[in-house]
Amino acid sequence: MPKRRPEHVPMRTCAVCRSVRPKRSMTRLVRTADGSVARDPGGKAPGRGTYVCDDPACHEPRRLGEGVRRALGATVEPGALELEVIDAAT
């Protein structure tokens, strides 16, 4: 049986700043069947998904809305997605 690669880390691209980071350090957003955009904390919700990094600049409502619109084809009202930034220092 082949060995599993323990050093493999899935990488994803941020929809806002286009930086590539480890999947586990990002927040997944998903477009649901009714066309709304929601935060997906478990990472397994059905629907088209995209990722946003934890950089505070990427959580600015205008930039976040543009990135989500480009990635998911759905419009997001400013302030509709309240994404909390996880402070790495704590």
C-alpha positions as a printed Julia matrix, in Angstrom:
90×3 Matrix{Float64}:
   0.0    0.0    0.0
   1.46   3.4   -0.94
   2.41   5.78   1.84
   0.4    8.92   2.33
   2.43  12.08   1.91
   2.5   13.63   5.39
   4.03  16.86   4.09
   1.14  17.54   1.68
  -0.8   20.71   2.59
  -3.79  21.7    0.4
  -3.39  25.25  -0.9
  -6.13  27.67  -1.99
  -6.15  31.13  -3.58
  -7.82  34.06  -1.82
 -10.71  35.5   -3.88
  -9.77  39.05  -2.87
  -5.97  39.41  -2.88
  -5.13  36.31  -4.98
  -2.47  35.1   -2.53
  -1.99  31.33  -2.19
  -2.17  30.04   1.38
  -2.9   26.78   3.22
  -6.57  25.83   3.02
  -6.96  25.47   6.8
  -5.9   29.09   7.4
  -8.65  30.5    5.16
 -12.4   31.05   5.42
 -14.66  29.32   2.89
 -17.62  31.16   1.43
 -20.28  29.27  -0.49
 -23.02  30.29  -2.92
 -26.11  28.34  -1.97
 -28.85  27.05  -4.27
 -30.96  30.18  -3.74
 -28.07  32.42  -4.82
 -27.15  33.81  -1.43
 -23.58  33.77  -0.12
 -22.87  32.33   3.31
 -19.85  31.51   5.46
 -19.04  27.79   5.56
 -17.19  27.01   8.81
 -17.14  23.23   8.22
 -15.93  23.49   4.63
 -18.38  20.88   3.35
 -21.53  22.82   2.49
 -22.97  22.1   -0.96
 -22.64  24.8   -3.58
 -19.96  26.78  -5.37
 -17.25  27.82  -2.94
 -14.35  30.22  -2.72
 -11.81  31.12  -0.04
 -10.83  34.37   1.67
  -7.6   34.74   3.67
  -7.49  36.18   7.18
  -5.76  39.41   6.13
  -7.82  42.36   7.5
  -7.58  44.15   4.15
  -9.4   41.25   2.48
 -12.33  41.65   4.89
 -12.98  45.25   3.86
 -16.62  45.16   2.65
 -16.01  46.71  -0.77
 -13.04  44.5   -1.65
 -14.73  41.41  -0.24
 -17.87  42.08  -2.28
 -15.88  42.5   -5.49
 -13.88  39.32  -4.88
 -16.96  37.24  -4.11
 -18.79  38.63  -7.14
 -15.88  37.7   -9.38
 -15.4   34.23  -7.88
 -18.99  33.15  -7.32
 -21.0   35.31  -9.69
 -23.19  36.49  -6.82
 -23.6   39.94  -5.35
 -23.02  40.51  -1.66
 -24.4   43.47   0.21
 -21.73  45.36   2.21
 -21.84  44.11   5.77
 -23.86  40.99   4.9
 -20.89  38.71   5.57
 -19.49  39.38   8.99
 -16.14  37.58   8.86
 -14.16  37.69  12.04
 -10.41  37.96  11.68
  -8.46  35.41  13.69
  -5.49  37.04  15.36
  -2.47  34.76  14.91
  -0.65  36.36  17.85
  -3.12  35.02  20.44
